[in-house]
Amino acid sequence: MVYIILLFIFLSFSTCNLNIDINFLAISLDRGSLVPAYIKFEGVGDKLFLRVLKITGTDTQRSFLDAYTLANPGCNVYVDIDSDVEGGSGGLLFYILMKYRTNRTGATGGIDSQGNIIPISGLYEKILVGSKKFDNFVVPVGSIYQYYVTKVLPYNITYVSNIDDLIYIDGRVYGKSLETSIFRLPRLPNSESKYNNSIIKPIYNELREFFTNIPKIGIHEIDNYYDELVNITDKIANMGYYYTAANFLFLASAEKNALYHLHTNQSPSRIKDQAKRCLDQISIRGNSENDIAALTRYQWAKQALDRSYNNLHEQRFQQYYDYTQSYLWCRLAISLYEDQLVEYSSDIANLTLDWLILGFENLGDRDIDRYKIALYYIVSNPVLAAYNLAFVVRKDPSLKDTYRSTWANIYASQAQYLRETGGDSTEVVYLANNLETIFGEGDIVYKLKSYFDRPKINSYDLLKLKNLAIVLLLLLGLYMLVKLTDFLLRILLIIIIV
């Protein structure tokens, strides 16, 4: 028994007496960079200490703390990072260090307290710069674009979405799967749409033609996914959900076109000029429902051309994506434009108000203020009321038979699709691009709350200690100067007296 205890103590001491040098993968000045760090396991315990020479962001601290807690190394760990560090993308690599004590695997990705691995930005540059130190990588993939990156870079890359996906083999760590689950196809509804939204049918057909004319890029998984996607959207459209099918195909068209242009290294200005020429063709003056819908998409098209980009690979993709969306928004505006002037009565606003009152009792306390804001914006403008209507609540009020709004039917059809496929009815607002600016205020509140709720880590800030030491030395020097001055004055006084 004594030998077992001694062996346990020896093993605990040996595993908690370890030093590891590692390079975290980061982005600096729009390019990949290696951030050197020194990890020291010292003594049995449960404390994590960050010793930084510059700045460590709160996201980094939170990510490291979650990784340390989940790995539960059983040791006090000291981390020295001689660089500005922000963001949580080092969480996955830090977990690997804590759990497996190896520095032979490159990894980048955030981590939360549940062990979920969170996709990050700058994946292309991080893997590229990481290839100087590592020959295998573990990464989370959150989009078709990121999957594309892992296929065009010539390195051993496996995927992870949770810490349970990690396996340790011969000093290296891998994801259990060589593939990822991002290729999610839309679900088919149970029944045909009850609401007439056939006005969107020609728009869907135009989007379909654009989508199918984009050449394939030669990566089987991606090309096959897009083929399957258009087959599914055709089925959704044939069941009368033209708006829903058009939504899916619109987003996929922008993505597919962006990937093709990125893969073939074409100039983004080609798509941008195409969008500009389209926008020059229209000038919207009417105020019918379709005119309002057209004007909204026209404005989105212009906004998509005014964004700025940095030099990261993903930003180049985003540029292609935004410019394609701008062109498609413009084409949709042309399809919807009627140039009709309509005189709206207050009955529309009152009807909308009735709809909203029906849904009020379904709200929780935290939604009431948001609901009132949406209510005010809708009923204060009859034209806006005609366009936005009543889909701003968690449960959609039934469509009133007495109101024959084209866009009410379109949104009702979308709501029916989401209900039948298990979607949250609040997605109607998002997918219909409806009141997103009003509802977006909650995101700001959440970000502020998460900032003030950030975790605390026992940190030794060497820069502050250095500054403190300098101040103490200055005070000591000042004290010595005062003493020396006093001594010299005493000597001078003695000389004068003598």
C-alpha positions as CSV (number, residue, x, y, z in Angstrom):
1,M,0.0,0.0,0.0
2,V,2.9,2.3,0.9
3,Y,4.5,1.6,-2.5
4,I,1.3,2.4,-4.3
5,I,1.0,5.8,-2.5
6,L,4.6,6.6,-3.2
7,L,4.1,5.6,-6.9
8,F,1.1,7.9,-7.1
9,I,3.0,10.8,-5.5
10,F,5.9,10.2,-8.0
11,L,3.6,10.1,-11.0
12,S,1.8,13.3,-9.8
13,F,5.1,15.0,-9.3
14,S,6.5,14.0,-12.7
15,T,3.4,15.0,-14.7
16,C,3.2,18.3,-12.8
17,N,6.8,19.1,-13.4
18,L,6.8,19.8,-17.2
19,N,7.8,22.6,-19.5
20,I,6.3,23.0,-23.0
21,D,7.2,25.6,-25.7
22,I,4.4,26.2,-28.1
23,N,3.4,28.5,-30.9
24,F,-0.2,29.7,-31.1
25,L,-1.6,30.5,-34.5
26,A,-2.8,34.1,-34.8
27,I,-3.5,36.9,-37.2
28,S,-1.4,40.1,-37.1
29,L,-1.5,42.9,-39.6
30,D,-3.8,40.9,-42.0
31,R,-1.4,38.0,-42.1
32,G,-0.8,34.8,-40.2
33,S,1.7,34.9,-37.3
34,L,3.1,32.5,-34.7
35,V,2.7,33.7,-31.1
36,P,5.4,32.0,-28.9
37,A,4.3,30.8,-25.5
38,Y,5.9,29.0,-22.6
39,I,3.8,26.6,-20.6
40,K,4.9,25.4,-17.2
41,F,3.2,22.6,-15.2
42,E,4.4,23.1,-11.6
43,G,3.0,21.3,-8.6
44,V,-0.3,19.5,-7.9
45,G,-3.1,22.0,-7.9
46,D,-6.0,23.7,-9.8
47,K,-4.8,27.2,-10.5
48,L,-4.1,28.8,-13.9
49,F,-1.8,31.8,-14.1
50,L,-1.3,34.0,-17.1
51,R,2.0,35.9,-17.1
52,V,1.9,38.4,-20.0
53,L,4.2,41.1,-21.2
54,K,1.7,43.0,-23.2
55,I,-2.1,42.6,-23.5
56,T,-4.3,39.6,-23.1
57,G,-7.8,40.0,-24.3
58,T,-10.8,38.8,-22.2
59,D,-11.8,36.3,-24.9
60,T,-8.4,34.8,-24.6
61,Q,-8.6,34.5,-20.9
62,R,-12.1,33.0,-21.0
63,S,-11.0,30.5,-23.7
64,F,-7.9,29.4,-21.7
65,L,-9.8,29.1,-18.5
66,D,-12.6,27.0,-20.1
67,A,-9.9,24.8,-21.7
68,Y,-8.0,24.4,-18.4
69,T,-11.2,23.5,-16.5
70,L,-12.3,21.0,-19.1
71,A,-8.9,19.3,-19.3
72,N,-8.5,19.3,-15.6
73,P,-4.7,18.6,-15.7
74,G,-4.4,18.4,-11.9
75,C,-1.5,20.8,-11.9
76,N,-0.9,24.5,-11.4
77,V,-0.1,25.9,-14.8
78,Y,1.8,29.0,-15.7
79,V,1.5,30.6,-19.1
80,D,4.0,33.1,-20.5
81,I,3.0,34.9,-23.7
82,D,5.2,37.6,-25.0
83,S,2.8,39.2,-27.4
84,D,-0.5,41.1,-27.8
85,V,-3.1,38.4,-27.6
86,E,-6.8,38.9,-28.4
87,G,-9.6,36.6,-29.3
88,G,-10.4,33.0,-28.2
89,S,-8.9,31.0,-31.1
90,G,-6.1,29.6,-28.9
91,G,-8.6,27.7,-26.7
92,L,-8.5,24.4,-28.7
93,L,-4.7,24.3,-28.8
94,F,-4.5,25.2,-25.1
95,Y,-6.9,22.3,-24.3
96,I,-4.7,19.9,-26.3
97,L,-1.7,21.1,-24.3
98,M,-3.5,20.7,-21.0
99,K,-5.0,17.3,-21.8
100,Y,-2.4,15.6,-23.9
101,R,0.8,17.5,-23.0
102,T,2.0,17.5,-26.6
103,N,3.1,20.4,-28.8
104,R,3.3,18.3,-32.1
105,T,-0.2,19.2,-33.3
106,G,-1.3,22.6,-34.7
107,A,-4.8,23.7,-33.8
108,T,-6.9,26.8,-33.9
109,G,-10.5,27.3,-32.6
110,G,-12.4,28.7,-29.7
111,I,-13.8,26.6,-26.9
112,D,-16.7,27.1,-24.5
113,S,-17.5,25.7,-21.1
114,Q,-19.4,22.8,-22.6
115,G,-16.4,21.6,-24.7
116,N,-17.8,22.8,-28.0
117,I,-15.2,23.9,-30.4
118,I,-16.0,27.2,-32.1
119,P,-15.0,28.1,-35.7
120,I,-12.7,31.1,-36.0
121,S,-11.6,33.7,-38.6
122,G,-8.3,33.7,-40.5
123,L,-8.2,29.9,-41.0
124,Y,-6.3,30.1,-44.3
125,E,-3.5,32.3,-42.9
126,K,-3.3,30.4,-39.6
127,I,-2.9,27.0,-41.2
128,L,-0.4,28.4,-43.7
129,V,1.9,30.0,-41.1
130,G,1.4,27.0,-38.8
131,S,2.8,24.7,-41.5
132,K,6.3,26.0,-40.5
133,K,5.9,24.3,-37.1
134,F,3.3,21.5,-37.5
135,D,2.6,18.8,-40.0
136,N,-1.0,18.0,-38.9
137,F,-3.9,20.3,-37.8
138,V,-7.1,20.0,-36.0
139,V,-9.7,22.7,-36.7
140,P,-13.4,23.4,-36.5
141,V,-15.2,24.2,-39.7
142,G,-18.2,26.5,-39.7
143,S,-18.9,27.2,-43.4
144,I,-18.5,25.8,-46.9
145,Y,-15.8,28.4,-47.4
146,Q,-13.8,27.1,-44.4
147,Y,-14.2,23.5,-45.7
148,Y,-12.9,24.7,-49.1
149,V,-9.8,26.1,-47.3
150,T,-9.0,22.8,-45.7
151,K,-9.3,21.1,-49.1
152,V,-7.1,23.4,-51.1
153,L,-4.3,23.6,-48.5
154,P,-2.0,20.5,-48.9
155,Y,-1.8,19.5,-45.2
156,N,-3.1,16.8,-43.0
157,I,-6.2,18.4,-41.6
158,T,-8.9,16.7,-39.5
159,Y,-12.1,18.2,-38.1
160,V,-13.5,18.7,-34.6
161,S,-16.7,20.2,-33.2
162,N,-16.4,19.0,-29.6
163,I,-13.5,17.9,-27.4
164,D,-15.0,14.4,-27.5
165,D,-14.0,14.3,-31.1
166,L,-10.2,14.4,-30.3
167,I,-8.0,11.3,-30.3
168,Y,-4.3,10.9,-29.3
169,I,-2.1,8.8,-31.5
170,D,1.7,8.5,-31.2
171,G,2.3,12.0,-29.8
172,R,-0.2,13.8,-32.0
173,V,-3.8,14.7,-31.7
174,Y,-6.4,14.3,-34.5
175,G,-10.1,14.8,-35.0
176,K,-12.0,11.6,-35.2
177,S,-13.5,12.5,-38.6
178,L,-11.9,13.4,-41.9
179,E,-15.1,15.0,-42.9
180,T,-17.4,17.6,-41.4
181,S,-21.2,18.0,-41.0
182,I,-21.6,21.5,-42.5
183,F,-23.4,20.2,-45.6
184,R,-26.9,20.6,-44.3
185,L,-29.7,20.4,-46.8
186,P,-33.1,22.1,-46.3
187,R,-35.9,20.0,-44.9
188,L,-39.0,19.2,-46.9
189,P,-42.3,20.4,-45.4
190,N,-45.1,18.0,-44.6
191,S,-47.7,19.6,-46.8
192,E,-48.1,22.2,-49.5
193,S,-48.2,25.9,-48.8
194,K,-51.6,27.2,-47.8
195,Y,-50.7,30.7,-48.9
196,N,-50.3,32.0,-52.4
197,N,-46.8,33.4,-53.0
198,S,-46.6,32.5,-56.7
199,I,-45.4,36.1,-57.4
200,I,-42.0,34.8,-56.3
201,K,-42.0,31.9,-58.8
202,P,-40.3,33.8,-61.7
203,I,-37.8,35.1,-59.2
204,Y,-37.0,31.6,-58.1
205,N,-36.6,30.5,-61.7
206,E,-34.2,33.4,-62.4
207,L,-32.1,32.5,-59.3
208,R,-32.1,28.8,-60.3
209,E,-30.8,29.7,-63.8
210,F,-28.0,31.9,-62.2
211,F,-27.1,29.1,-59.7
212,T,-26.9,26.3,-62.2
213,N,-24.8,28.3,-64.7
214,I,-22.0,28.8,-62.1
215,P,-19.2,26.3,-63.0
216,K,-18.2,23.6,-60.6
217,I,-14.9,24.0,-58.8
218,G,-13.8,20.4,-58.9
219,I,-14.1,19.6,-55.1
220,H,-16.4,16.6,-55.1
221,E,-18.0,17.2,-51.7
222,I,-18.9,20.8,-52.5
223,D,-20.0,20.2,-56.0
224,N,-22.2,17.3,-55.0
225,Y,-23.7,19.4,-52.1
226,Y,-24.8,22.1,-54.5
227,D,-26.3,19.6,-56.9
228,E,-28.4,18.1,-54.1
229,L,-29.3,21.5,-52.8
230,V,-31.0,22.7,-56.0
231,N,-32.9,19.4,-56.2
232,I,-34.3,20.0,-52.7
233,T,-35.2,23.7,-53.4
234,D,-37.0,22.5,-56.6
235,K,-39.1,20.2,-54.4
236,I,-39.8,23.0,-51.9
237,A,-40.8,25.3,-54.7
238,N,-43.1,22.7,-56.3
239,M,-44.9,22.5,-53.0
240,G,-45.7,26.2,-53.3
241,Y,-43.0,27.6,-50.9
242,Y,-41.5,29.8,-53.6
243,Y,-40.2,32.4,-51.2
244,T,-38.6,29.8,-49.0
245,A,-36.9,28.1,-51.9
246,A,-35.7,31.4,-53.3
247,N,-34.2,32.3,-49.9
248,F,-32.2,29.1,-49.8
249,L,-31.1,29.4,-53.4
250,F,-30.2,33.1,-53.1
251,L,-27.7,32.5,-50.3
252,A,-26.3,29.4,-52.0
253,S,-25.9,31.3,-55.3
254,A,-23.8,34.0,-53.6
255,E,-21.7,31.4,-51.9
256,K,-21.2,29.2,-54.9
257,N,-20.3,32.2,-57.2
258,A,-17.9,33.5,-54.6
259,L,-16.1,30.2,-54.3
260,Y,-15.8,29.8,-58.0
261,H,-14.3,33.3,-58.4
262,L,-12.0,32.7,-55.5
263,H,-10.9,29.3,-56.9
264,T,-10.2,30.7,-60.3
265,N,-8.6,33.9,-58.8
266,Q,-10.8,36.3,-60.8
267,S,-11.0,40.0,-60.0
268,P,-13.8,41.1,-57.6
269,S,-14.3,44.2,-59.7
270,R,-15.9,42.1,-62.4
271,I,-18.9,41.2,-60.2
272,K,-18.9,44.7,-58.7
273,D,-19.2,46.3,-62.1
274,Q,-22.0,43.9,-63.0
275,A,-23.9,45.0,-60.0
276,K,-23.3,48.7,-60.7
277,R,-24.6,48.3,-64.2
278,C,-27.7,46.7,-62.9
279,L,-28.4,49.4,-60.3
280,D,-28.0,52.1,-63.0
281,Q,-31.0,50.6,-64.8
282,I,-33.7,51.3,-62.1
283,S,-35.2,54.2,-60.2
284,I,-38.0,53.3,-57.9
285,R,-40.8,55.8,-57.3
286,G,-43.9,53.7,-56.5
287,N,-45.1,52.8,-53.0
288,S,-47.1,49.6,-53.6
289,E,-46.1,46.6,-51.5
290,N,-44.0,45.2,-54.4
291,D,-42.4,48.7,-54.9
292,I,-41.5,48.8,-51.2
293,A,-40.1,45.3,-51.5
294,A,-38.1,46.3,-54.6
295,L,-36.8,49.5,-53.0
296,T,-35.7,47.6,-49.9
297,R,-33.7,45.2,-52.0
298,Y,-32.3,48.1,-54.1
299,Q,-31.0,49.7,-51.0
300,W,-29.5,46.4,-49.8
301,A,-27.8,46.1,-53.2
302,K,-26.2,49.5,-52.8
303,Q,-25.1,48.9,-49.2
304,A,-23.4,45.6,-50.2
305,L,-21.1,47.6,-52.6
306,D,-20.0,50.1,-49.9
307,R,-18.3,47.7,-47.5
308,S,-14.5,47.7,-46.8
309,Y,-12.3,44.7,-46.7
310,N,-8.8,43.7,-45.4
311,N,-6.2,41.5,-47.1
312,L,-7.2,38.2,-45.4
313,H,-8.2,35.3,-47.7
314,E,-11.6,35.0,-46.2
315,Q,-12.2,38.7,-46.8
316,R,-11.5,38.2,-50.5
317,F,-14.2,35.5,-50.4
318,Q,-16.5,37.9,-48.6
319,Q,-15.9,40.5,-51.2
320,Y,-17.0,38.1,-54.0
321,Y,-20.0,37.1,-51.8
322,D,-21.2,40.6,-51.1
323,Y,-20.8,41.8,-54.7
324,T,-22.8,38.7,-55.9
325,Q,-25.5,39.4,-53.4
326,S,-25.6,43.1,-54.6
327,Y,-26.1,41.9,-58.2
328,L,-28.8,39.4,-57.1
329,W,-30.6,42.0,-54.9
330,C,-30.7,44.3,-57.9
331,R,-32.1,41.6,-60.2
332,L,-34.8,40.9,-57.6
333,A,-35.7,44.6,-57.3
334,I,-36.1,44.8,-61.1
335,S,-38.4,41.7,-60.9
336,L,-40.6,43.2,-58.2
337,Y,-40.8,46.8,-59.3
338,E,-44.3,48.0,-60.3
339,D,-44.0,51.8,-60.2
340,Q,-47.5,52.2,-58.6
341,L,-48.6,54.9,-56.3
342,V,-51.1,53.7,-53.7
343,E,-53.1,55.7,-51.1
344,Y,-53.0,53.8,-47.8
345,S,-55.8,54.1,-45.3
346,S,-55.3,53.8,-41.5
347,D,-57.2,50.5,-41.6
348,I,-54.0,48.8,-42.5
349,A,-52.2,50.1,-39.4
350,N,-55.2,49.2,-37.2
351,L,-55.3,45.7,-38.7
352,T,-51.6,45.3,-38.0
353,L,-52.2,46.5,-34.5
354,D,-54.9,43.9,-34.0
355,W,-52.5,41.2,-35.2
356,L,-49.8,42.3,-32.8
357,I,-52.2,42.4,-29.8
358,L,-53.1,38.8,-30.6
359,G,-49.5,37.8,-30.1
360,F,-48.7,39.9,-27.1
361,E,-49.8,37.3,-24.5
362,N,-47.4,34.8,-26.0
363,L,-44.3,36.9,-25.0
364,G,-42.0,36.5,-22.1
365,D,-41.1,39.4,-19.9
366,R,-37.7,40.0,-21.5
367,D,-39.4,40.3,-25.0
368,I,-42.0,42.9,-24.1
369,D,-39.8,46.0,-24.5
370,R,-38.5,44.7,-27.8
371,Y,-42.1,44.0,-28.8
372,K,-43.2,47.5,-28.0
373,I,-40.4,48.9,-30.1
374,A,-41.4,46.8,-33.1
375,L,-45.1,47.7,-32.5
376,Y,-44.2,51.5,-32.6
377,Y,-42.2,51.2,-35.8
378,I,-44.9,49.3,-37.6
379,V,-48.1,51.3,-36.6
380,S,-46.3,54.6,-37.0
381,N,-46.1,54.1,-40.7
382,P,-49.0,52.6,-42.7
383,V,-46.7,51.8,-45.7
384,L,-44.2,50.1,-43.4
385,A,-47.1,48.3,-41.8
386,A,-48.2,46.9,-45.1
387,Y,-44.7,45.6,-45.8
388,N,-43.7,44.2,-42.4
389,L,-47.1,43.1,-41.1
390,A,-47.4,40.9,-38.0
391,F,-44.5,38.4,-38.0
392,V,-42.6,40.0,-35.2
393,V,-43.7,37.7,-32.4
394,R,-42.7,34.3,-31.2
395,K,-46.0,32.7,-32.3
396,D,-47.4,33.8,-35.6
397,P,-51.0,35.1,-35.4
398,S,-53.2,33.4,-38.0
399,L,-53.5,35.3,-41.3
400,K,-56.7,37.2,-41.4
401,D,-58.8,36.2,-44.4
402,T,-60.1,39.8,-44.8
403,Y,-56.6,41.1,-45.7
404,R,-55.2,40.2,-49.1
405,S,-51.7,41.4,-48.8
406,T,-49.2,39.8,-51.2
407,W,-46.4,40.0,-48.7
408,A,-48.5,38.8,-45.8
409,N,-49.1,35.6,-47.8
410,I,-45.4,35.4,-48.6
411,Y,-44.4,35.6,-45.0
412,A,-47.3,33.4,-43.9
413,S,-46.0,30.7,-46.3
414,Q,-42.5,31.1,-44.9
415,A,-43.9,30.8,-41.3
416,Q,-45.8,27.6,-42.3
417,Y,-42.6,26.1,-43.7
418,L,-40.7,26.8,-40.6
419,R,-43.4,25.3,-38.4
420,E,-43.6,22.2,-40.5
421,T,-39.8,21.7,-40.5
422,G,-39.2,22.4,-36.8
423,G,-38.0,26.0,-37.2
424,D,-38.5,28.7,-34.7
425,S,-41.2,31.1,-35.8
426,T,-38.9,34.0,-34.9
427,E,-36.8,33.0,-37.9
428,V,-39.5,34.5,-40.1
429,V,-38.2,37.9,-39.1
430,Y,-34.7,36.9,-40.0
431,L,-35.2,35.0,-43.2
432,A,-37.6,37.6,-44.5
433,N,-35.1,40.3,-43.7
434,N,-37.9,41.9,-41.6
435,L,-37.2,44.4,-38.8
436,E,-33.7,43.0,-38.4
437,T,-32.3,46.4,-37.3
438,I,-34.8,46.6,-34.4
439,F,-34.3,43.1,-33.2
440,G,-30.5,43.5,-33.5
441,E,-30.3,45.7,-30.5
442,G,-30.5,42.7,-28.3
443,D,-27.1,41.5,-29.6
444,I,-25.4,44.6,-28.3
445,V,-26.9,44.1,-24.9
446,Y,-25.7,40.5,-24.9
447,K,-22.2,41.5,-25.9
448,L,-22.0,44.1,-23.2
449,K,-23.2,41.6,-20.6
450,S,-20.7,38.9,-21.7
451,Y,-17.9,41.5,-21.4
452,F,-18.8,42.4,-17.8
453,D,-19.3,38.7,-17.0
454,R,-15.9,37.7,-18.2
455,P,-14.0,35.2,-16.0
456,K,-11.2,36.2,-13.6
457,I,-7.8,34.5,-13.8
458,N,-5.0,34.8,-11.4
459,S,-2.7,36.9,-13.6
460,Y,0.8,38.2,-13.0
461,D,1.2,41.2,-15.4
462,L,5.0,41.5,-15.7
463,L,4.7,44.8,-17.5
464,K,2.8,46.3,-14.5
465,L,5.4,44.8,-12.1
466,K,8.2,46.3,-14.2
467,N,6.6,49.7,-14.1
468,L,6.1,49.4,-10.4
469,A,9.8,48.5,-10.0
470,I,10.8,51.5,-12.0
471,V,8.6,53.8,-9.8
472,L,10.1,52.2,-6.6
473,L,13.6,52.8,-8.0
474,L,12.8,56.4,-8.8
475,L,11.4,56.9,-5.3
476,L,14.5,55.3,-3.8
477,G,16.7,57.5,-6.0
478,L,14.7,60.6,-4.9
479,Y,15.1,59.6,-1.2
480,M,18.8,59.1,-1.6
481,L,19.1,62.5,-3.4
482,V,17.3,64.2,-0.5
483,K,19.6,62.4,2.0
484,L,22.7,63.4,0.0
485,T,21.5,67.0,-0.2
486,D,20.9,67.1,3.6
487,F,24.4,65.7,4.2
488,L,26.0,68.2,1.9
489,L,24.1,71.1,3.6
490,R,25.3,69.9,7.0
491,I,28.9,69.8,5.8
492,L,28.6,73.3,4.3
493,L,27.0,74.6,7.5
494,I,29.9,73.2,9.6
495,I,32.5,74.8,7.2
496,I,30.8,78.2,7.5
497,I,30.6,78.0,11.3
498,V,34.3,77.0,11.6
